[in-house]
Amino acid sequence: MAKPDDRSDNVEKLQESVQNTIGNFREAEDYLNEFGDEIPVEERNTIEDKNERRKESIRGFRSEIKDEAQGSQNQ
């Protein structure tokens, strides 16, 4: 028998994901600021691309949090 769908902690999990992603973003930015001139251009581009994807993920997480919060209010 399948377990019931428990979404009671979705917002908390999403918020934790946002915080982790922001932490990774900042860590990468700090690394680029400190060592940017010393690292190969290819590596720098890879890090910058990854941070762009992180920004997109953060926006997506925040949208999901909003949706989940609204969904829980409607129940």
PEKARA-V479159 format. One record per residue. N is the residue number from 1. RES is the residue in one letter. OMEGA is omega in whole degrees, 0 to 359 (NA if undefined). Layout:
# PEKARA-V479159
N,RES,OMEGA + N,RES,OMEGA
This chain:
# PEKARA-V479159
1,M,181 + 2,A,176 + 3,K,178 + 4,P,180 + 5,D,181 + 6,D,181 + 7,R,187 + 8,S,182 + 9,D,181 + 10,N,182 + 11,V,180 + 12,E,179 + 13,K,178 + 14,L,179 + 15,Q,177 + 16,E,178 + 17,S,177 + 18,V,181 + 19,Q,179 + 20,N,181 + 21,T,177 + 22,I,178 + 23,G,179 + 24,N,178 + 25,F,182 + 26,R,178 + 27,E,179 + 28,A,178 + 29,E,178 + 30,D,179 + 31,Y,179 + 32,L,179 + 33,N,182 + 34,E,187 + 35,F,186 + 36,G,181 + 37,D,185 + 38,E,184 + 39,I,179 + 40,P,182 + 41,V,180 + 42,E,180 + 43,E,178 + 44,R,179 + 45,N,179 + 46,T,180 + 47,I,179 + 48,E,177 + 49,D,180 + 50,K,179 + 51,N,175 + 52,E,178 + 53,R,177 + 54,R,178 + 55,K,178 + 56,E,179 + 57,S,180 + 58,I,178 + 59,R,179 + 60,G,178 + 61,F,182 + 62,R,177 + 63,S,178 + 64,E,179 + 65,I,180 + 66,K,179 + 67,D,181 + 68,E,181 + 69,A,178 + 70,Q,179 + 71,G,180 + 72,S,178 + 73,Q,182 + 74,N,181 + 75,Q,NA
